[in-house]
Amino acid sequence: MGGGRVVLLFLLFLLAMYELVTAGFNAFAIICLLPIGVIFVITSFRQRMFTFWLLCIVNYFIQLKNLALPIPMSLPNEMLEILLLGLAIMDVKDLKMERTLNIMLASLLVWCAYCTLEILNDTCNIGIDIGSWYTSARMMAFQLLYAFLVFSIYITSSKLLIKYLFLWGGLALFAVFWVWKQQNIGFTDAENQWIQTRGRLTHIIQGGSLIRYFSIYSDAANYGVGIASTGVAFLIFGITNKIKKYKYFFLFTGIACIWGMFPSGTRTATFCLAAGFLTYIFLSKSVKIAVPFSIFFGIAFFILAFTNIGSGNQQIRRMRSAFDPNDASANVRTINQAAMKRYMQEAPWGIGMHAGGGNVPANNKYAFMSTVPPDSEYVFIWIHTGRIGITVFLITTVIMLFGACWVVLFRINSPSLRGIGAGLCCAFVSQQLGGYGNQVLMQFPNCLVFYGGLSIVYVLPFLEKEWVEHEEELVAIQEEKKRLKLEAKKNKRVKSSFF
């Protein structure tokens, strides 16, 4: 048996060397990784949750500038999601499909069906390219469905839910730490090379005096919107939770994320933050929460829009420019979109999901539309799927959001669990607004985090009984510790007075 393993490894070594000589380093690396892949698959069969946690971690770090993969960036996420779904189907007796049968699944299936029909769209007269279509479809539609199914199937208990929230919070804190590191220690070689080349135009601004930091994300806009939406969620988790150790972690994470938003210099993030918290006013079902929130954000809006407080800080000054109707950047976007409308009048189905990347001939009337920077996820969807597509996307998005809000308002009784549902809904609203202003909605890690988060909301009613029991147990322990601490203080005072 041992000799067989040695022979197998030796043959793999010979194959790897052959590929290195004939096909290059990428093929060599893939052969070398085969044994690790086999071990990973075996581990996945035995420990399914290991694969789920790995997906969450890989999703966050996949866009790290220092990580240069020899495969498409979206492939690791997609492979892990499909593996998780395959493992769930194989273990069908434990598959809780009733948790997936809801209005969010119906909405996503409608959107995926529309994107599938787009394979027949040949508005640009370049023929049907299934490969290019699938590349766009999996990013624009299928990954949303994968995220929904994976989170609905694998978040099966209140303890797993808490573990996920702590993992998400830990990853967000690392992203905030990394932006602090970029500010105070500097960029890595790979980050510096990116910001001096591809990112220079958008990330070194105001004559070189202001740098927009991007942490472990693809760019500053993606980071700013994502971390602002995360901050919204965790502050709401913290405000509504009864368990002190959870509350303190959630509040600390939320505050850190909001601090980390400003170095991105992403002006849309300010509106995302406000939109998320304003949504919570309606979901809180509490006047005590609604009134202070309304007053706080009214004052914050007034300070940013009508005063110069904090303008000594470049990042705050840039955020304040979001309220300037004469801002040059916003005006350029408006002019670009006006030009796009003229082209899109004759393309109700869009230019096609397979059109782009230079495959539309220069003499084609839609060549401009295939190369123009969309500057917004909604505009990108509109260009490639037309006014019909963006209408379908908006309607299905509103339906799944309203469905989740209905769950929070009328199907959950526990205040703390309702707070988690509300936080996830508000973060989703925040992220959608970010998609209106920037091309961030389908980017890593945001898509899995926020669409997966919204799918969790639909699962919460199934977890409520266990959640309440677990919470009561922890509250009892917490109160007992508090009682013992007070007794110890009282005994100490009695002894002091006696002597």
Number of C-alpha atoms within 10 A of each C-alpha: 5 7 8 9 10 11 11 12 14 12 12 16 15 12 15 22 18 14 18 16 11 11 12 13 15 14 19 19 14 15 19 17 12 12 12 11 13 11 10 14 14 11 13 18 17 12 11 16 15 13 20 21 14 13 19 19 16 16 23 23 18 22 21 15 19 13 11 11 11 11 10 8 15 17 11 15 24 19 12 21 21 13 19 24 17 12 16 19 12 12 11 11 8 10 14 14 11 11 18 19 12 15 17 25 18 15 20 21 17 16 24 21 13 18 26 18 9 22 19 16 22 18 16 21 14 14 12 18 14 12 11 17 20 18 14 18 20 18 15 21 22 21 21 22 21 23 22 23 21 23 23 25 21 19 21 17 17 21 14 13 19 14 14 16 18 16 15 19 22 14 16 23 19 15 22 25 17 20 25 17 14 18 15 9 10 13 18 13 10 13 18 15 14 15 20 12 9 10 17 16 11 13 21 16 13 10 7 10 8 15 21 24 28 28 29 24 25 19 21 23 27 27 31 32 32 30 31 32 35 31 30 29 32 29 25 27 28 25 17 21 21 17 16 13 11 16 19 16 17 25 20 17 26 27 15 20 27 21 15 26 30 22 25 26 26 27 24 21 31 24 20 28 28 20 22 29 26 18 18 24 20 15 21 20 14 11 11 10 15 17 11 12 16 14 11 11 15 12 12 12 17 11 14 20 16 10 11 12 13 13 14 9 9 17 20 18 17 18 23 22 17 20 16 11 9 10 11 11 10 14 12 11 16 12 10 14 15 11 13 19 13 10 16 19 12 12 20 17 22 29 28 28 30 28 29 19 9 10 14 21 14 10 8 12 12 22 18 17 22 23 14 14 13 21 17 18 22 22 22 24 21 24 28 27 25 23 19 14 21 22 14 16 24 12 14 21 17 14 16 21 21 15 18 25 23 15 19 29 17 9 16 20 14 15 16 21 24 27 25 26 31 31 34 32 30 32 34 29 23 31 31 23 24 32 24 17 26 23 20 28 27 19 21 23 25 24 22 26 21 28 25 22 24 29 30 27 26 25 23 26 20 16 17 19 15 13 21 17 12 13 19 14 11 15 15 11 13 15 11 12 12 12 12 11 12 12 12 12 12 12 12 12 11 11 10 9 8 7 5
